Amino acid sequence: MNLKDRRFGRLVVEGNASRKGYVICLCDCGKRKEIRATSLTKAFQPTRSCGCIHESICPVLSFFVKSWSNVCSVQFEHCLV
């Protein structure tokens, strides 16, 4: 499956990684990350960022919710901030 130059949320696939089944992605925040190709294309909770969405949402939500760990354990990759 050729995913090169395709966009998935905040990630753009740059090419195949050295590990089989992984691709190198560039996130809109500037980070590069190796991600399993099937994680990008799966229908339920696909990967949409390098983790920067999670990092930006959890501090905001923790202000309103007392249980930091419960909020941050939820995956927010499907959100576009």
C-alpha positions in Angstrom: 0.0 0.0 0.0 1.6 3.3 -1.1 0.7 6.1 1.3 3.4 8.5 0.3 2.3 12.2 0.3 -1.1 11.3 1.7 -2.5 13.4 4.6 -4.1 11.8 7.6 -5.3 14.5 10.0 -2.2 16.5 10.9 0.2 13.9 9.5 1.7 13.7 6.0 3.4 10.5 5.0 6.9 11.1 3.7 7.9 7.5 3.0 8.5 4.0 4.3 10.5 3.6 7.6 13.2 1.0 8.1 10.8 -1.2 10.1 8.4 -3.3 8.1 4.9 -1.9 8.1 5.8 1.5 9.4 5.9 4.9 7.6 7.7 8.1 8.4 5.2 11.0 8.9 5.7 14.7 9.3 3.2 16.3 11.7 1.9 19.9 11.2 3.7 20.8 14.5 7.0 19.9 12.9 7.8 16.6 14.5 8.7 13.5 12.5 7.5 10.1 13.8 7.4 6.5 12.7 3.9 5.2 12.7 2.4 1.9 11.8 0.7 2.2 8.4 -2.4 0.4 9.5 -2.8 2.8 12.4 -3.4 5.6 9.8 -5.9 3.7 7.7 -8.0 1.9 10.3 -11.6 2.8 10.6 -11.9 3.0 14.4 -9.7 5.6 16.2 -7.0 6.1 13.5 -3.8 8.0 14.4 -4.1 11.6 13.3 -1.1 13.3 15.0 2.2 12.7 16.5 0.7 13.2 20.0 0.5 17.0 19.8 -3.3 17.0 19.8 -3.3 15.0 23.0 -0.8 17.3 24.6 -2.8 20.4 23.7 -6.2 19.1 24.8 -5.3 17.4 28.1 -4.1 20.5 30.0 -7.2 22.4 28.9 -9.6 19.7 29.9 -7.8 19.0 33.2 -8.7 22.5 34.3 -12.4 21.6 34.1 -12.2 17.9 35.2 -10.7 16.9 38.5 -9.6 13.5 37.3 -6.6 14.2 35.0 -5.7 10.6 34.4 -9.2 9.7 33.2 -9.4 12.6 30.8 -5.9 12.0 29.4 -6.5 8.3 29.0 -9.1 9.0 26.3 -7.7 9.2 22.8 -8.2 12.6 21.1 -6.6 11.7 17.7 -9.9 12.0 16.0 -10.2 15.7 17.0 -9.0 18.5 14.8 -7.9 21.4 16.8 
